[in-house]
Structure formats: structure tokens, C-alpha cells
């Protein structure tokens, strides 16, 4: 099972990975689903197995309730007969610092370090760690693997990951750009190259993972060259509740004028800003878009500001890459918000980025004009498949489970 627990969602897929470690086996999805709007009274739980789909709306307070509801549903809907059938669980973990350069088998020491790194990813690592504990309690015999968002960005050069602070802050405290959403950026760039029929190593790609948490990645020769998130997932573009990059002197100014503590300042920029802070309505892009369509001026400003921050980073990455062959949209907003893609691609024809409105409205895989030199792709990310593959790679030998063995 692959678990992707985010700040307001929990995605999951259950795979049969029979002999997949040999390269000759299958990667069959037994079921998949999503819990959205965690923390709200109208959270949505969706589960699909083959052609059958279940959907319900219910209050889910946190990741623990979401995970427990998911495991019950697997048995209630006869997807599995027993939780013992699940022999491996891979967990997406947002921040690995410089401690984890690759996916690892989860031990008590690893879990402690993941929780300690919650200082760098306050919206995610604590949720990730909670998810690990919940699933370890429910599935005590399953091997658990942590897959880190930061791993893909280990290829950044020093000039890309260093901040212009006194050197000792990097050397002693590890303050540097780490980047996140690496599993997603790696997956979608690989899929895009395959659909283009060109080797990934030849392409210059800007990948836009847009959701409640958002990041961009400049990918050259299949490697991460730069990425918008930094020391923590707070950095970069405007997000659902995060401000993204702002003048750092704003923070001590607010602290002094309003008497806020450091923890309150951190909560302000991580939980009360972004789309929520500007619109005053919601962190959910869909809610803000609906309000904007009804004439709410602050919601309209929030949508424009979101797009403009993204456009600025795209332009800088094209310069850094020396051109662009493909622009990718992925994540909940990138894959579904047609108007967001239109706003972001507006007036970028001089860079070779020309959106075809009809293809965009139909959510086709490639949505550029036929004459457009740059491919614009909508790629449904599949971090869960990448996570499941890492479980097979890292957690060998997995215990044998007769219910999932070849007949």
C-alpha cells in the first residue's frame, strides 16, 4: 500500500506487486482513493476498485481518523479479507533534510528523525509521522518504507541550493534549499518524455505541481536543476494557506508591532496566508474560484496573484535551462483547474508557450496549439506508484503473503 498523506488530503493505492522486483512482474492496482478536505465537516472519501466506486461525505478531523476509516473500508467493501494481506506500506514523507538522500526502511530511529524534521515541514512531517504510526499499529507485520520528497532534488548544484547567508549556517545547521514534491516531479517528467517520444535526458522541462501545496521544478537532462520550495515547503509560490516567498523583514515587523511570538508568526505564514489569506474565503482553489465567478473582488485578486507568482518562476527557469521543451501541469489544481492553466499561460507566446483553449477545456494530455513549439502537458501524477516501487526496492525481502501469491 502506498500512502500519500498531505496537509488536507490522504491519497492511497493498494497494489499487487507480484515479482515486480525482478522487472518482469505486474503492477496491478487493486484499489485507489482519496480523502479530501481533511479537517472539515464535509470531508469527502472516495474509493474505487475496478469499475466500482464508493463516495461518501463525512466529518474527518485529522489524518488518524482518515486512515482508520480507510482501513475499515477496505474490509467492508471486500477488497481484502484481512489487514494481514497488506505486507508492505510506503509513506510519502515531505522532508528528509540532509539525513535522508534516499528512501529507507522505517525503524524507530528513522521515525524519530522524521518527527524531528517536522521543524522544517510543520504542515507535513507531523502528519506523515502520524500516518506511519497509525498504519504501523494497524499493520504490525507489514514492512514500512519512507519515501522522501527531497530525494529528487539532491542533484541541485551548490549555487542552486545555497542561501547567501554566513557559511556556518549551512555547515552547522544545514540551512539550504531542499525542495519538495520530488516524487511527483520525477514521475510526471518521465511520463511526459515517454508521450513526447523523446529521451528525458534531452529535454528541458518546467514542471508545475499545483495543489494546496505547490512547487515548480526546472528539470534538465532528467535531473532537478532548481525548484521553488526551499529550506521548508513554505518557500516559493503562493499556495493554499502558505504565503510563499515574501520580504523576510515583514516577519519581525509584524512580530514587533503586534507582539506575536515566533510560533504565531510561523502559524501566520503557514496556515493563514496564501489563497486563504488573500481571499478570506478558503484555502481550496475551487471555493475561491467559485467566489470569484460570483464577483468577489478579493477572490479574483487571489487567483490572479496565484497565477502571476507561477508565471514569474516559469520565466526564470526557462532562462536557467536555456530554453524549454515542455511545460507540465500536475497536482489537484494543475490537473483540473482549466482557468488556472489559462491564466498561467496567458501572453507567453513569445516564449513558445501557446495554449489551445479547446484542448485545455477538454483536459487533453497535450494542450498546446498545433503550431506551438513548446509542449504543454497535463500529467496526472502518480506518486503512489513511485512509492510502491520503492517499497519493493528497499524493503526486500518482503514477507510472503499467500493471499497475494501467484496461483
VOTOR-451928 format. One record per residue (C-alpha): residue in one letter; x, y, z; chain. Coordinates in nm, 3 decimals, always signed. Each point is the difference from the previous one (the first is absolute). Last residue first. Layout:
BEGIN
 aa      px      py      pz ch
  A       X       Y       Z  A
...
This chain:
BEGIN
 aa      px      py      pz ch
  X  -0.162  -1.906  -0.840  A
  X  +0.241  +0.287  +0.058  A
  X  +0.011  +0.116  +0.363  A
  X  -0.226  +0.278  +0.129  A
  X  -0.209  -0.209  +0.240  A
  X  +0.307  -0.210  +0.085  A
  X  +0.193  +0.296  +0.146  A
  X  +0.377  -0.041  -0.009  A
  X  +0.187  +0.253  +0.213  A
  X  +0.194  +0.260  -0.197  A
  X  +0.368  -0.067  -0.048  A
  X  +0.060  +0.271  -0.091  A
  X  -0.132  +0.325  +0.139  A
  X  +0.196  +0.247  -0.212  A
  X  -0.078  -0.090  -0.362  A
  X  -0.353  -0.136  +0.044  A
  X  -0.094  +0.289  +0.230  A
  X  +0.161  +0.236  -0.251  A
  X  -0.227  -0.130  -0.272  A
  X  -0.303  +0.060  +0.222  A
  X  +0.110  +0.362  +0.055  A
  X  +0.038  +0.063  -0.374  A
  X  -0.346  -0.148  -0.053  A
  X  -0.141  +0.223  +0.275  A
  X  +0.161  +0.313  -0.141  A
  X  -0.220  -0.039  -0.303  A
  X  -0.037  +0.345  -0.153  A
  X  -0.264  +0.054  -0.262  A
  X  +0.191  +0.172  -0.278  A
  X  -0.148  +0.300  -0.177  A
  X  +0.253  +0.094  -0.267  A
  X  +0.108  +0.314  -0.181  A
  X  +0.250  -0.081  -0.276  A
  X  +0.200  +0.304  -0.111  A
  X  +0.032  +0.081  -0.371  A
  X  -0.368  +0.095  -0.033  A
  X  -0.135  -0.051  -0.352  A
  X  -0.248  -0.266  +0.107  A
  X  -0.104  +0.221  +0.289  A
  X  +0.096  -0.141  +0.338  A
  X  -0.233  -0.218  +0.209  A
  X  +0.174  -0.338  +0.003  A
  X  -0.168  -0.256  +0.227  A
  X  -0.348  +0.128  -0.079  A
  X  -0.198  +0.172  +0.274  A
  X  -0.290  +0.080  -0.236  A
  X  +0.007  +0.369  +0.099  A
  X  +0.376  +0.010  -0.062  A
  X  -0.033  -0.164  -0.339  A
  X  -0.259  +0.263  -0.100  A
  X  +0.203  +0.291  +0.138  A
  X  +0.325  -0.100  -0.175  A
  X  +0.279  +0.143  +0.216  A
  X  +0.305  +0.157  -0.162  A
  X  +0.333  -0.016  +0.185  A
  X  +0.275  +0.081  -0.251  A
  X  +0.159  +0.261  +0.227  A
  X  -0.153  +0.289  -0.200  A
  X  -0.328  -0.194  +0.023  A
  X  -0.005  +0.059  +0.377  A
  X  -0.292  +0.246  -0.005  A
  X  -0.224  -0.218  +0.222  A
  X  +0.150  -0.337  +0.094  A
  X  -0.060  +0.044  +0.375  A
  X  -0.350  +0.142  -0.040  A
  X  -0.105  -0.280  -0.234  A
  X  +0.141  -0.267  +0.230  A
  X  -0.193  +0.147  +0.292  A
  X  -0.316  +0.019  -0.210  A
  X  +0.020  -0.373  -0.076  A
  X  +0.035  -0.097  +0.365  A
  X  +0.011  -0.382  -0.007  A
  X  +0.350  -0.139  -0.045  A
  X  +0.198  +0.302  +0.118  A
  X  -0.234  +0.066  +0.291  A
  X  +0.007  -0.354  +0.144  A
  X  +0.363  -0.065  -0.094  A
  X  +0.147  +0.017  -0.351  A
  X  +0.071  +0.252  -0.274  A
  X  +0.306  -0.058  -0.218  A
  X  +0.181  +0.246  -0.227  A
  X  +0.213  -0.163  -0.267  A
  X  +0.297  +0.081  -0.225  A
  X  +0.134  +0.308  +0.178  A
  X  +0.296  +0.229  -0.050  A
  X  +0.342  +0.065  +0.153  A
  X  -0.092  -0.196  +0.312  A
  X  +0.067  +0.298  +0.228  A
  X  -0.186  +0.240  -0.227  A
  X  -0.296  -0.236  -0.026  A
  X  +0.012  -0.033  +0.378  A
  X  -0.030  +0.376  +0.050  A
  X  -0.302  +0.020  -0.228  A
  X  -0.178  -0.289  +0.171  A
  X  +0.065  +0.165  +0.337  A
  X  -0.165  +0.324  -0.105  A
  X  -0.297  -0.181  -0.152  A
  X  -0.064  -0.185  +0.327  A
  X  -0.013  +0.319  +0.207  A
  X  -0.228  +0.155  -0.262  A
  X  -0.245  -0.289  +0.010  A
  X  -0.049  +0.006  +0.379  A
  X  -0.028  +0.381  -0.002  A
  X  -0.272  -0.019  -0.264  A
  X  -0.197  -0.259  +0.195  A
  X  +0.031  +0.192  +0.328  A
  X  -0.101  +0.327  -0.168  A
  X  -0.320  -0.162  -0.127  A
  X  -0.077  -0.139  +0.347  A
  X  +0.050  +0.349  +0.143  A
  X  -0.242  +0.146  -0.255  A
  X  -0.285  -0.245  +0.061  A
  X  -0.199  +0.016  -0.325  A
  X  -0.183  -0.332  -0.003  A
  X  +0.269  -0.157  -0.218  A
  X  +0.255  +0.106  +0.263  A
  X  -0.194  -0.184  +0.271  A
  X  -0.002  -0.319  -0.207  A
  X  +0.373  +0.033  -0.069  A
  X  +0.071  +0.047  +0.371  A
  X  -0.197  -0.313  +0.090  A
  X  +0.171  -0.203  -0.271  A
  X  +0.346  +0.121  +0.104  A
  X  -0.053  -0.134  +0.354  A
  X  +0.175  +0.216  +0.261  A
  X  -0.333  +0.172  +0.064  A
  X  -0.186  +0.330  +0.019  A
  X  +0.214  +0.288  +0.122  A
  X  +0.120  +0.030  -0.359  A
  X  +0.353  +0.122  +0.075  A
  X  +0.064  -0.205  +0.314  A
  X  -0.169  -0.317  -0.121  A
  X  +0.170  +0.004  -0.339  A
  X  +0.337  +0.042  +0.170  A
  X  +0.006  +0.089  +0.371  A
  X  -0.151  -0.137  +0.320  A
  X  +0.169  -0.338  +0.049  A
  X  +0.367  +0.025  -0.095  A
  X  +0.068  +0.375  +0.010  A
  X  -0.211  +0.068  +0.309  A
  X  +0.088  -0.322  +0.181  A
  X  +0.370  +0.085  -0.025  A
  X  -0.071  +0.349  +0.131  A
  X  -0.197  -0.149  +0.290  A
  X  +0.286  -0.237  +0.081  A
  X  +0.250  +0.288  -0.007  A
  X  -0.220  +0.188  +0.247  A
  X  -0.224  +0.288  -0.101  A
  X  +0.019  +0.343  +0.163  A
  X  -0.202  +0.168  -0.274  A
  X  +0.247  +0.271  -0.105  A
  X  +0.314  -0.194  +0.092  A
  X  -0.093  -0.337  -0.151  A
  X  -0.155  +0.165  -0.303  A
  X  +0.325  +0.187  -0.069  A
  X  +0.207  -0.309  +0.085  A
  X  -0.191  -0.187  -0.274  A
  X  -0.012  +0.270  -0.267  A
  X  +0.380  +0.008  -0.006  A
  X  -0.008  -0.333  -0.181  A
  X  -0.145  +0.164  -0.315  A
  X  -0.236  -0.272  -0.121  A
  X  +0.044  -0.339  -0.166  A
  X  -0.292  -0.241  +0.043  A
  X  -0.295  +0.129  +0.200  A
  X  -0.127  -0.340  +0.106  A
  X  -0.369  -0.087  +0.046  A
  X  -0.092  -0.131  -0.344  A
  X  +0.322  +0.097  -0.175  A
  X  +0.195  +0.308  -0.115  A
  X  +0.325  -0.087  -0.174  A
  X  +0.333  -0.088  +0.154  A
  X  +0.081  -0.073  +0.363  A
  X  -0.232  -0.148  +0.265  A
  X  +0.093  -0.357  -0.097  A
  X  +0.316  +0.046  +0.213  A
  X  +0.364  +0.079  -0.080  A
  X  -0.116  +0.068  -0.355  A
  X  -0.305  -0.043  -0.217  A
  X  +0.041  +0.147  -0.348  A
  X  +0.217  -0.265  -0.162  A
  X  +0.324  +0.006  -0.194  A
  X  +0.204  -0.235  -0.217  A
  X  -0.181  -0.326  +0.077  A
  X  +0.138  -0.264  -0.232  A
  X  -0.145  -0.167  -0.309  A
  X  +0.238  +0.182  -0.235  A
  X  -0.134  +0.332  +0.131  A
  X  -0.296  +0.029  +0.235  A
  X  -0.108  +0.336  +0.142  A
  X  -0.248  -0.070  +0.279  A
  X  -0.306  +0.191  +0.117  A
  X  -0.173  -0.038  +0.333  A
  X  -0.347  +0.004  +0.148  A
  X  -0.166  -0.107  +0.325  A
  X  -0.379  +0.019  -0.011  A
  X  +0.055  -0.110  -0.357  A
  X  +0.225  +0.089  -0.292  A
  X  +0.296  -0.213  -0.108  A
  X  +0.138  +0.207  -0.289  A
  X  +0.281  -0.176  -0.191  A
  X  +0.231  +0.204  -0.221  A
  X  +0.176  -0.228  -0.246  A
  X  +0.316  +0.019  -0.210  A
  X  +0.030  -0.331  -0.183  A
  X  +0.283  -0.212  -0.135  A
  X  +0.046  -0.228  +0.304  A
  X  -0.374  -0.070  +0.000  A
  X  +0.046  -0.184  -0.329  A
  X  -0.266  +0.096  -0.254  A
  X  -0.328  -0.159  -0.104  A
  X  -0.200  +0.294  +0.132  A
  X  -0.220  -0.242  +0.195  A
  X  +0.309  -0.161  +0.155  A
  X  +0.149  +0.340  +0.084  A
  X  -0.325  +0.103  +0.171  A
  X  -0.012  -0.321  +0.205  A
  X  +0.357  +0.047  +0.126  A
  X  -0.062  +0.368  +0.082  A
  X  -0.318  -0.097  +0.185  A
  X  +0.175  -0.258  +0.219  A
  X  +0.305  +0.203  +0.099  A
  X  -0.205  +0.309  +0.081  A
  X  -0.240  -0.208  +0.211  A
  X  +0.269  -0.175  +0.204  A
  X  +0.184  +0.331  +0.045  A
  X  -0.303  +0.178  +0.144  A
  X  +0.252  +0.186  +0.218  A
  X  +0.310  +0.219  -0.019  A
  X  +0.304  -0.009  +0.228  A
  X  +0.134  +0.354  -0.019  A
  X  +0.259  +0.057  +0.272  A
  X  +0.032  +0.042  +0.377  A
  X  +0.188  -0.308  +0.119  A
  X  +0.055  +0.141  +0.349  A
  X  +0.379  -0.016  +0.036  A
  X  +0.129  +0.013  -0.358  A
  X  -0.295  +0.184  -0.149  A
  X  -0.024  +0.260  +0.275  A
  X  +0.380  +0.007  +0.020  A
  X  +0.024  +0.143  -0.351  A
  X  -0.147  +0.337  +0.097  A
  X  -0.318  +0.041  -0.206  A
  X  -0.028  +0.017  -0.379  A
  X  -0.221  -0.313  -0.017  A
  X  +0.144  -0.316  -0.154  A
  X  -0.213  -0.244  -0.200  A
  X  +0.033  +0.126  -0.356  A
  X  +0.361  +0.125  +0.013  A
  X  +0.093  -0.321  +0.177  A
  X  -0.141  -0.202  -0.288  A
  X  -0.333  -0.178  +0.033  A
  X  +0.023  -0.379  -0.055  A
  X  -0.138  -0.074  +0.349  A
  X  -0.330  +0.133  -0.130  A
  X  -0.149  -0.342  -0.071  A
  X  +0.048  -0.102  +0.367  A
  X  -0.191  +0.290  +0.160  A
  X  -0.347  -0.148  -0.031  A
  X  +0.112  -0.292  +0.215  A
  X  -0.125  -0.358  -0.023  A
  X  -0.027  -0.168  +0.341  A
  X  -0.039  -0.379  -0.004  A
  X  -0.208  -0.221  +0.229  A
  X  +0.017  -0.380  -0.007  A
  X  -0.334  -0.151  +0.103  A
  X  -0.025  -0.215  +0.314  A
  X  -0.143  +0.272  +0.229  A
  X  -0.273  +0.108  -0.242  A
  X  -0.248  +0.199  +0.214  A
  X  +0.263  +0.139  +0.238  A
  X  +0.248  +0.056  -0.284  A
  X  -0.277  +0.168  -0.200  A
  X  -0.081  +0.249  +0.276  A
  X  +0.367  +0.062  +0.083  A
  X  +0.090  +0.068  -0.363  A
  X  -0.300  +0.228  -0.046  A
  X  +0.099  +0.196  +0.310  A
  X  +0.353  +0.037  -0.136  A
  X  -0.132  +0.129  -0.332  A
  X  -0.232  +0.245  +0.177  A
  X  +0.290  +0.124  +0.217  A
  X  +0.216  +0.021  -0.315  A
  X  -0.264  +0.192  -0.196  A
  X  -0.120  +0.336  +0.127  A
  X  +0.302  +0.069  +0.221  A
  X  +0.259  -0.083  -0.270  A
  X  +0.337  +0.123  +0.132  A
  X  -0.077  -0.041  +0.370  A
  X  -0.162  -0.330  -0.097  A
  X  +0.356  -0.121  -0.060  A
  X  -0.002  -0.125  +0.360  A
  X  -0.303  -0.216  -0.085  A
  X  +0.181  -0.156  -0.295  A
  X  +0.304  -0.055  +0.223  A
  X  -0.209  -0.187  +0.258  A
  X  -0.154  -0.212  -0.276  A
  X  +0.346  -0.093  -0.130  A
  X  +0.113  -0.099  +0.351  A
  X  -0.311  -0.213  +0.056  A
  X  +0.071  -0.172  -0.332  A
  X  -0.150  +0.080  -0.339  A
  X  +0.176  -0.159  -0.296  A
  X  +0.153  +0.279  -0.204  A
  X  -0.057  +0.208  -0.315  A
  X  +0.300  +0.201  -0.112  A
  X  +0.212  +0.300  +0.099  A
  X  -0.124  -0.001  +0.358  A
  X  +0.183  +0.197  +0.268  A
  X  +0.057  +0.311  -0.210  A
  X  -0.355  +0.103  +0.076  A
  X  -0.244  -0.282  -0.066  A
  X  -0.308  +0.216  -0.034  A
  X  -0.339  -0.082  -0.149  A
  X  -0.042  -0.367  +0.086  A
  X  -0.205  -0.219  -0.235  A
  X  -0.062  -0.329  +0.171  A
  X  +0.046  -0.346  -0.150  A
  X  -0.182  -0.292  +0.159  A
  X  +0.090  -0.366  -0.054  A
  X  -0.167  -0.332  +0.081  A
  X  -0.371  +0.091  -0.025  A
  X  -0.178  -0.335  +0.016  A
  X  +0.011  +0.014  +0.380  A
  X  -0.267  +0.272  -0.017  A
  X  -0.248  -0.278  -0.068  A
  X  -0.249  -0.097  -0.267  A
  X  +0.113  +0.261  -0.250  A
  X  -0.197  +0.206  -0.251  A
  X  -0.314  -0.132  +0.164  A
  X  -0.168  +0.342  +0.028  A
  X  -0.013  -0.019  +0.380  A
  X  +0.361  -0.122  +0.012  A
  X  +0.156  +0.284  -0.197  A
  X  -0.245  +0.244  +0.161  A
  X  +0.129  -0.072  +0.351  A
  X  +0.353  +0.080  -0.112  A
  X  -0.112  +0.329  -0.155  A
  X  -0.200  +0.114  +0.303  A
  X  +0.300  -0.062  +0.228  A
  X  +0.226  +0.197  -0.233  A
  X  -0.239  +0.295  -0.017  A
  X  -0.056  +0.008  +0.374  A
  X  +0.375  +0.010  +0.058  A
  X  +0.053  +0.259  -0.273  A
  X  -0.224  +0.252  +0.172  A
  X  -0.354  +0.111  +0.079  A
  X  -0.195  -0.195  -0.258  A
  X  -0.367  +0.105  -0.022  A
  X  -0.190  -0.195  -0.265  A
  X  -0.075  +0.001  -0.372  A
  X  -0.007  -0.335  -0.177  A
  X  +0.114  -0.145  -0.329  A
  X  +0.029  -0.360  -0.117  A
  X  +0.114  -0.101  -0.347  A
  X  -0.018  -0.330  -0.185  A
  X  +0.160  -0.033  -0.342  A
  X  +0.325  -0.143  +0.137  A
  X  +0.021  +0.087  +0.368  A
  X  -0.068  +0.365  +0.076  A
  X  -0.018  +0.174  +0.336  A
  X  -0.096  +0.363  +0.062  A
  X  -0.028  +0.163  +0.342  A
  X  -0.111  +0.364  +0.002  A
  X  +0.042  +0.224  +0.304  A
  X  -0.308  +0.211  +0.072  A
  X  +0.058  +0.073  +0.369  A
  X  +0.350  +0.126  -0.077  A
  X  +0.343  -0.100  +0.131  A
  X  +0.074  -0.218  -0.300  A
  X  -0.140  +0.166  -0.310  A
  X  +0.064  -0.299  -0.225  A
  X  +0.041  -0.372  +0.066  A
  X  +0.115  -0.171  -0.314  A
  X  -0.019  -0.337  -0.160  A
  X  +0.159  -0.297  -0.161  A
  X  -0.069  -0.369  -0.032  A
  X  +0.164  -0.320  -0.118  A
  X  +0.247  +0.181  -0.227  A
  X  +0.210  -0.259  -0.182  A
  X  +0.373  +0.048  -0.040  A
  X  +0.098  -0.326  -0.167  A
  X  +0.322  -0.196  -0.005  A
  X  +0.299  -0.016  -0.233  A
  X  +0.222  +0.266  +0.155  A
  X  +0.115  -0.248  +0.263  A
  X  -0.124  +0.225  +0.281  A
  X  -0.348  -0.011  -0.151  A
  X  -0.032  -0.369  +0.093  A
  X  -0.366  +0.062  +0.084  A
  X  -0.049  +0.367  +0.084  A
  X  -0.374  -0.020  +0.079  A
  X  -0.072  +0.357  +0.082  A
  X  -0.213  +0.198  +0.245  A
  X  -0.017  +0.370  -0.070  A
  X  -0.038  +0.292  +0.234  A
  X  -0.049  +0.374  +0.007  A
  X  -0.053  +0.182  +0.328  A
  X  -0.095  +0.367  -0.011  A
  X  +0.019  +0.326  +0.193  A
  X  +0.369  +0.034  +0.094  A
  X  +0.101  -0.300  -0.204  A
  X  +0.010  -0.373  +0.069  A
  X  +0.117  -0.204  -0.297  A
  X  -0.026  -0.366  +0.093  A
  X  +0.105  -0.282  -0.231  A
  X  -0.120  -0.348  +0.088  A
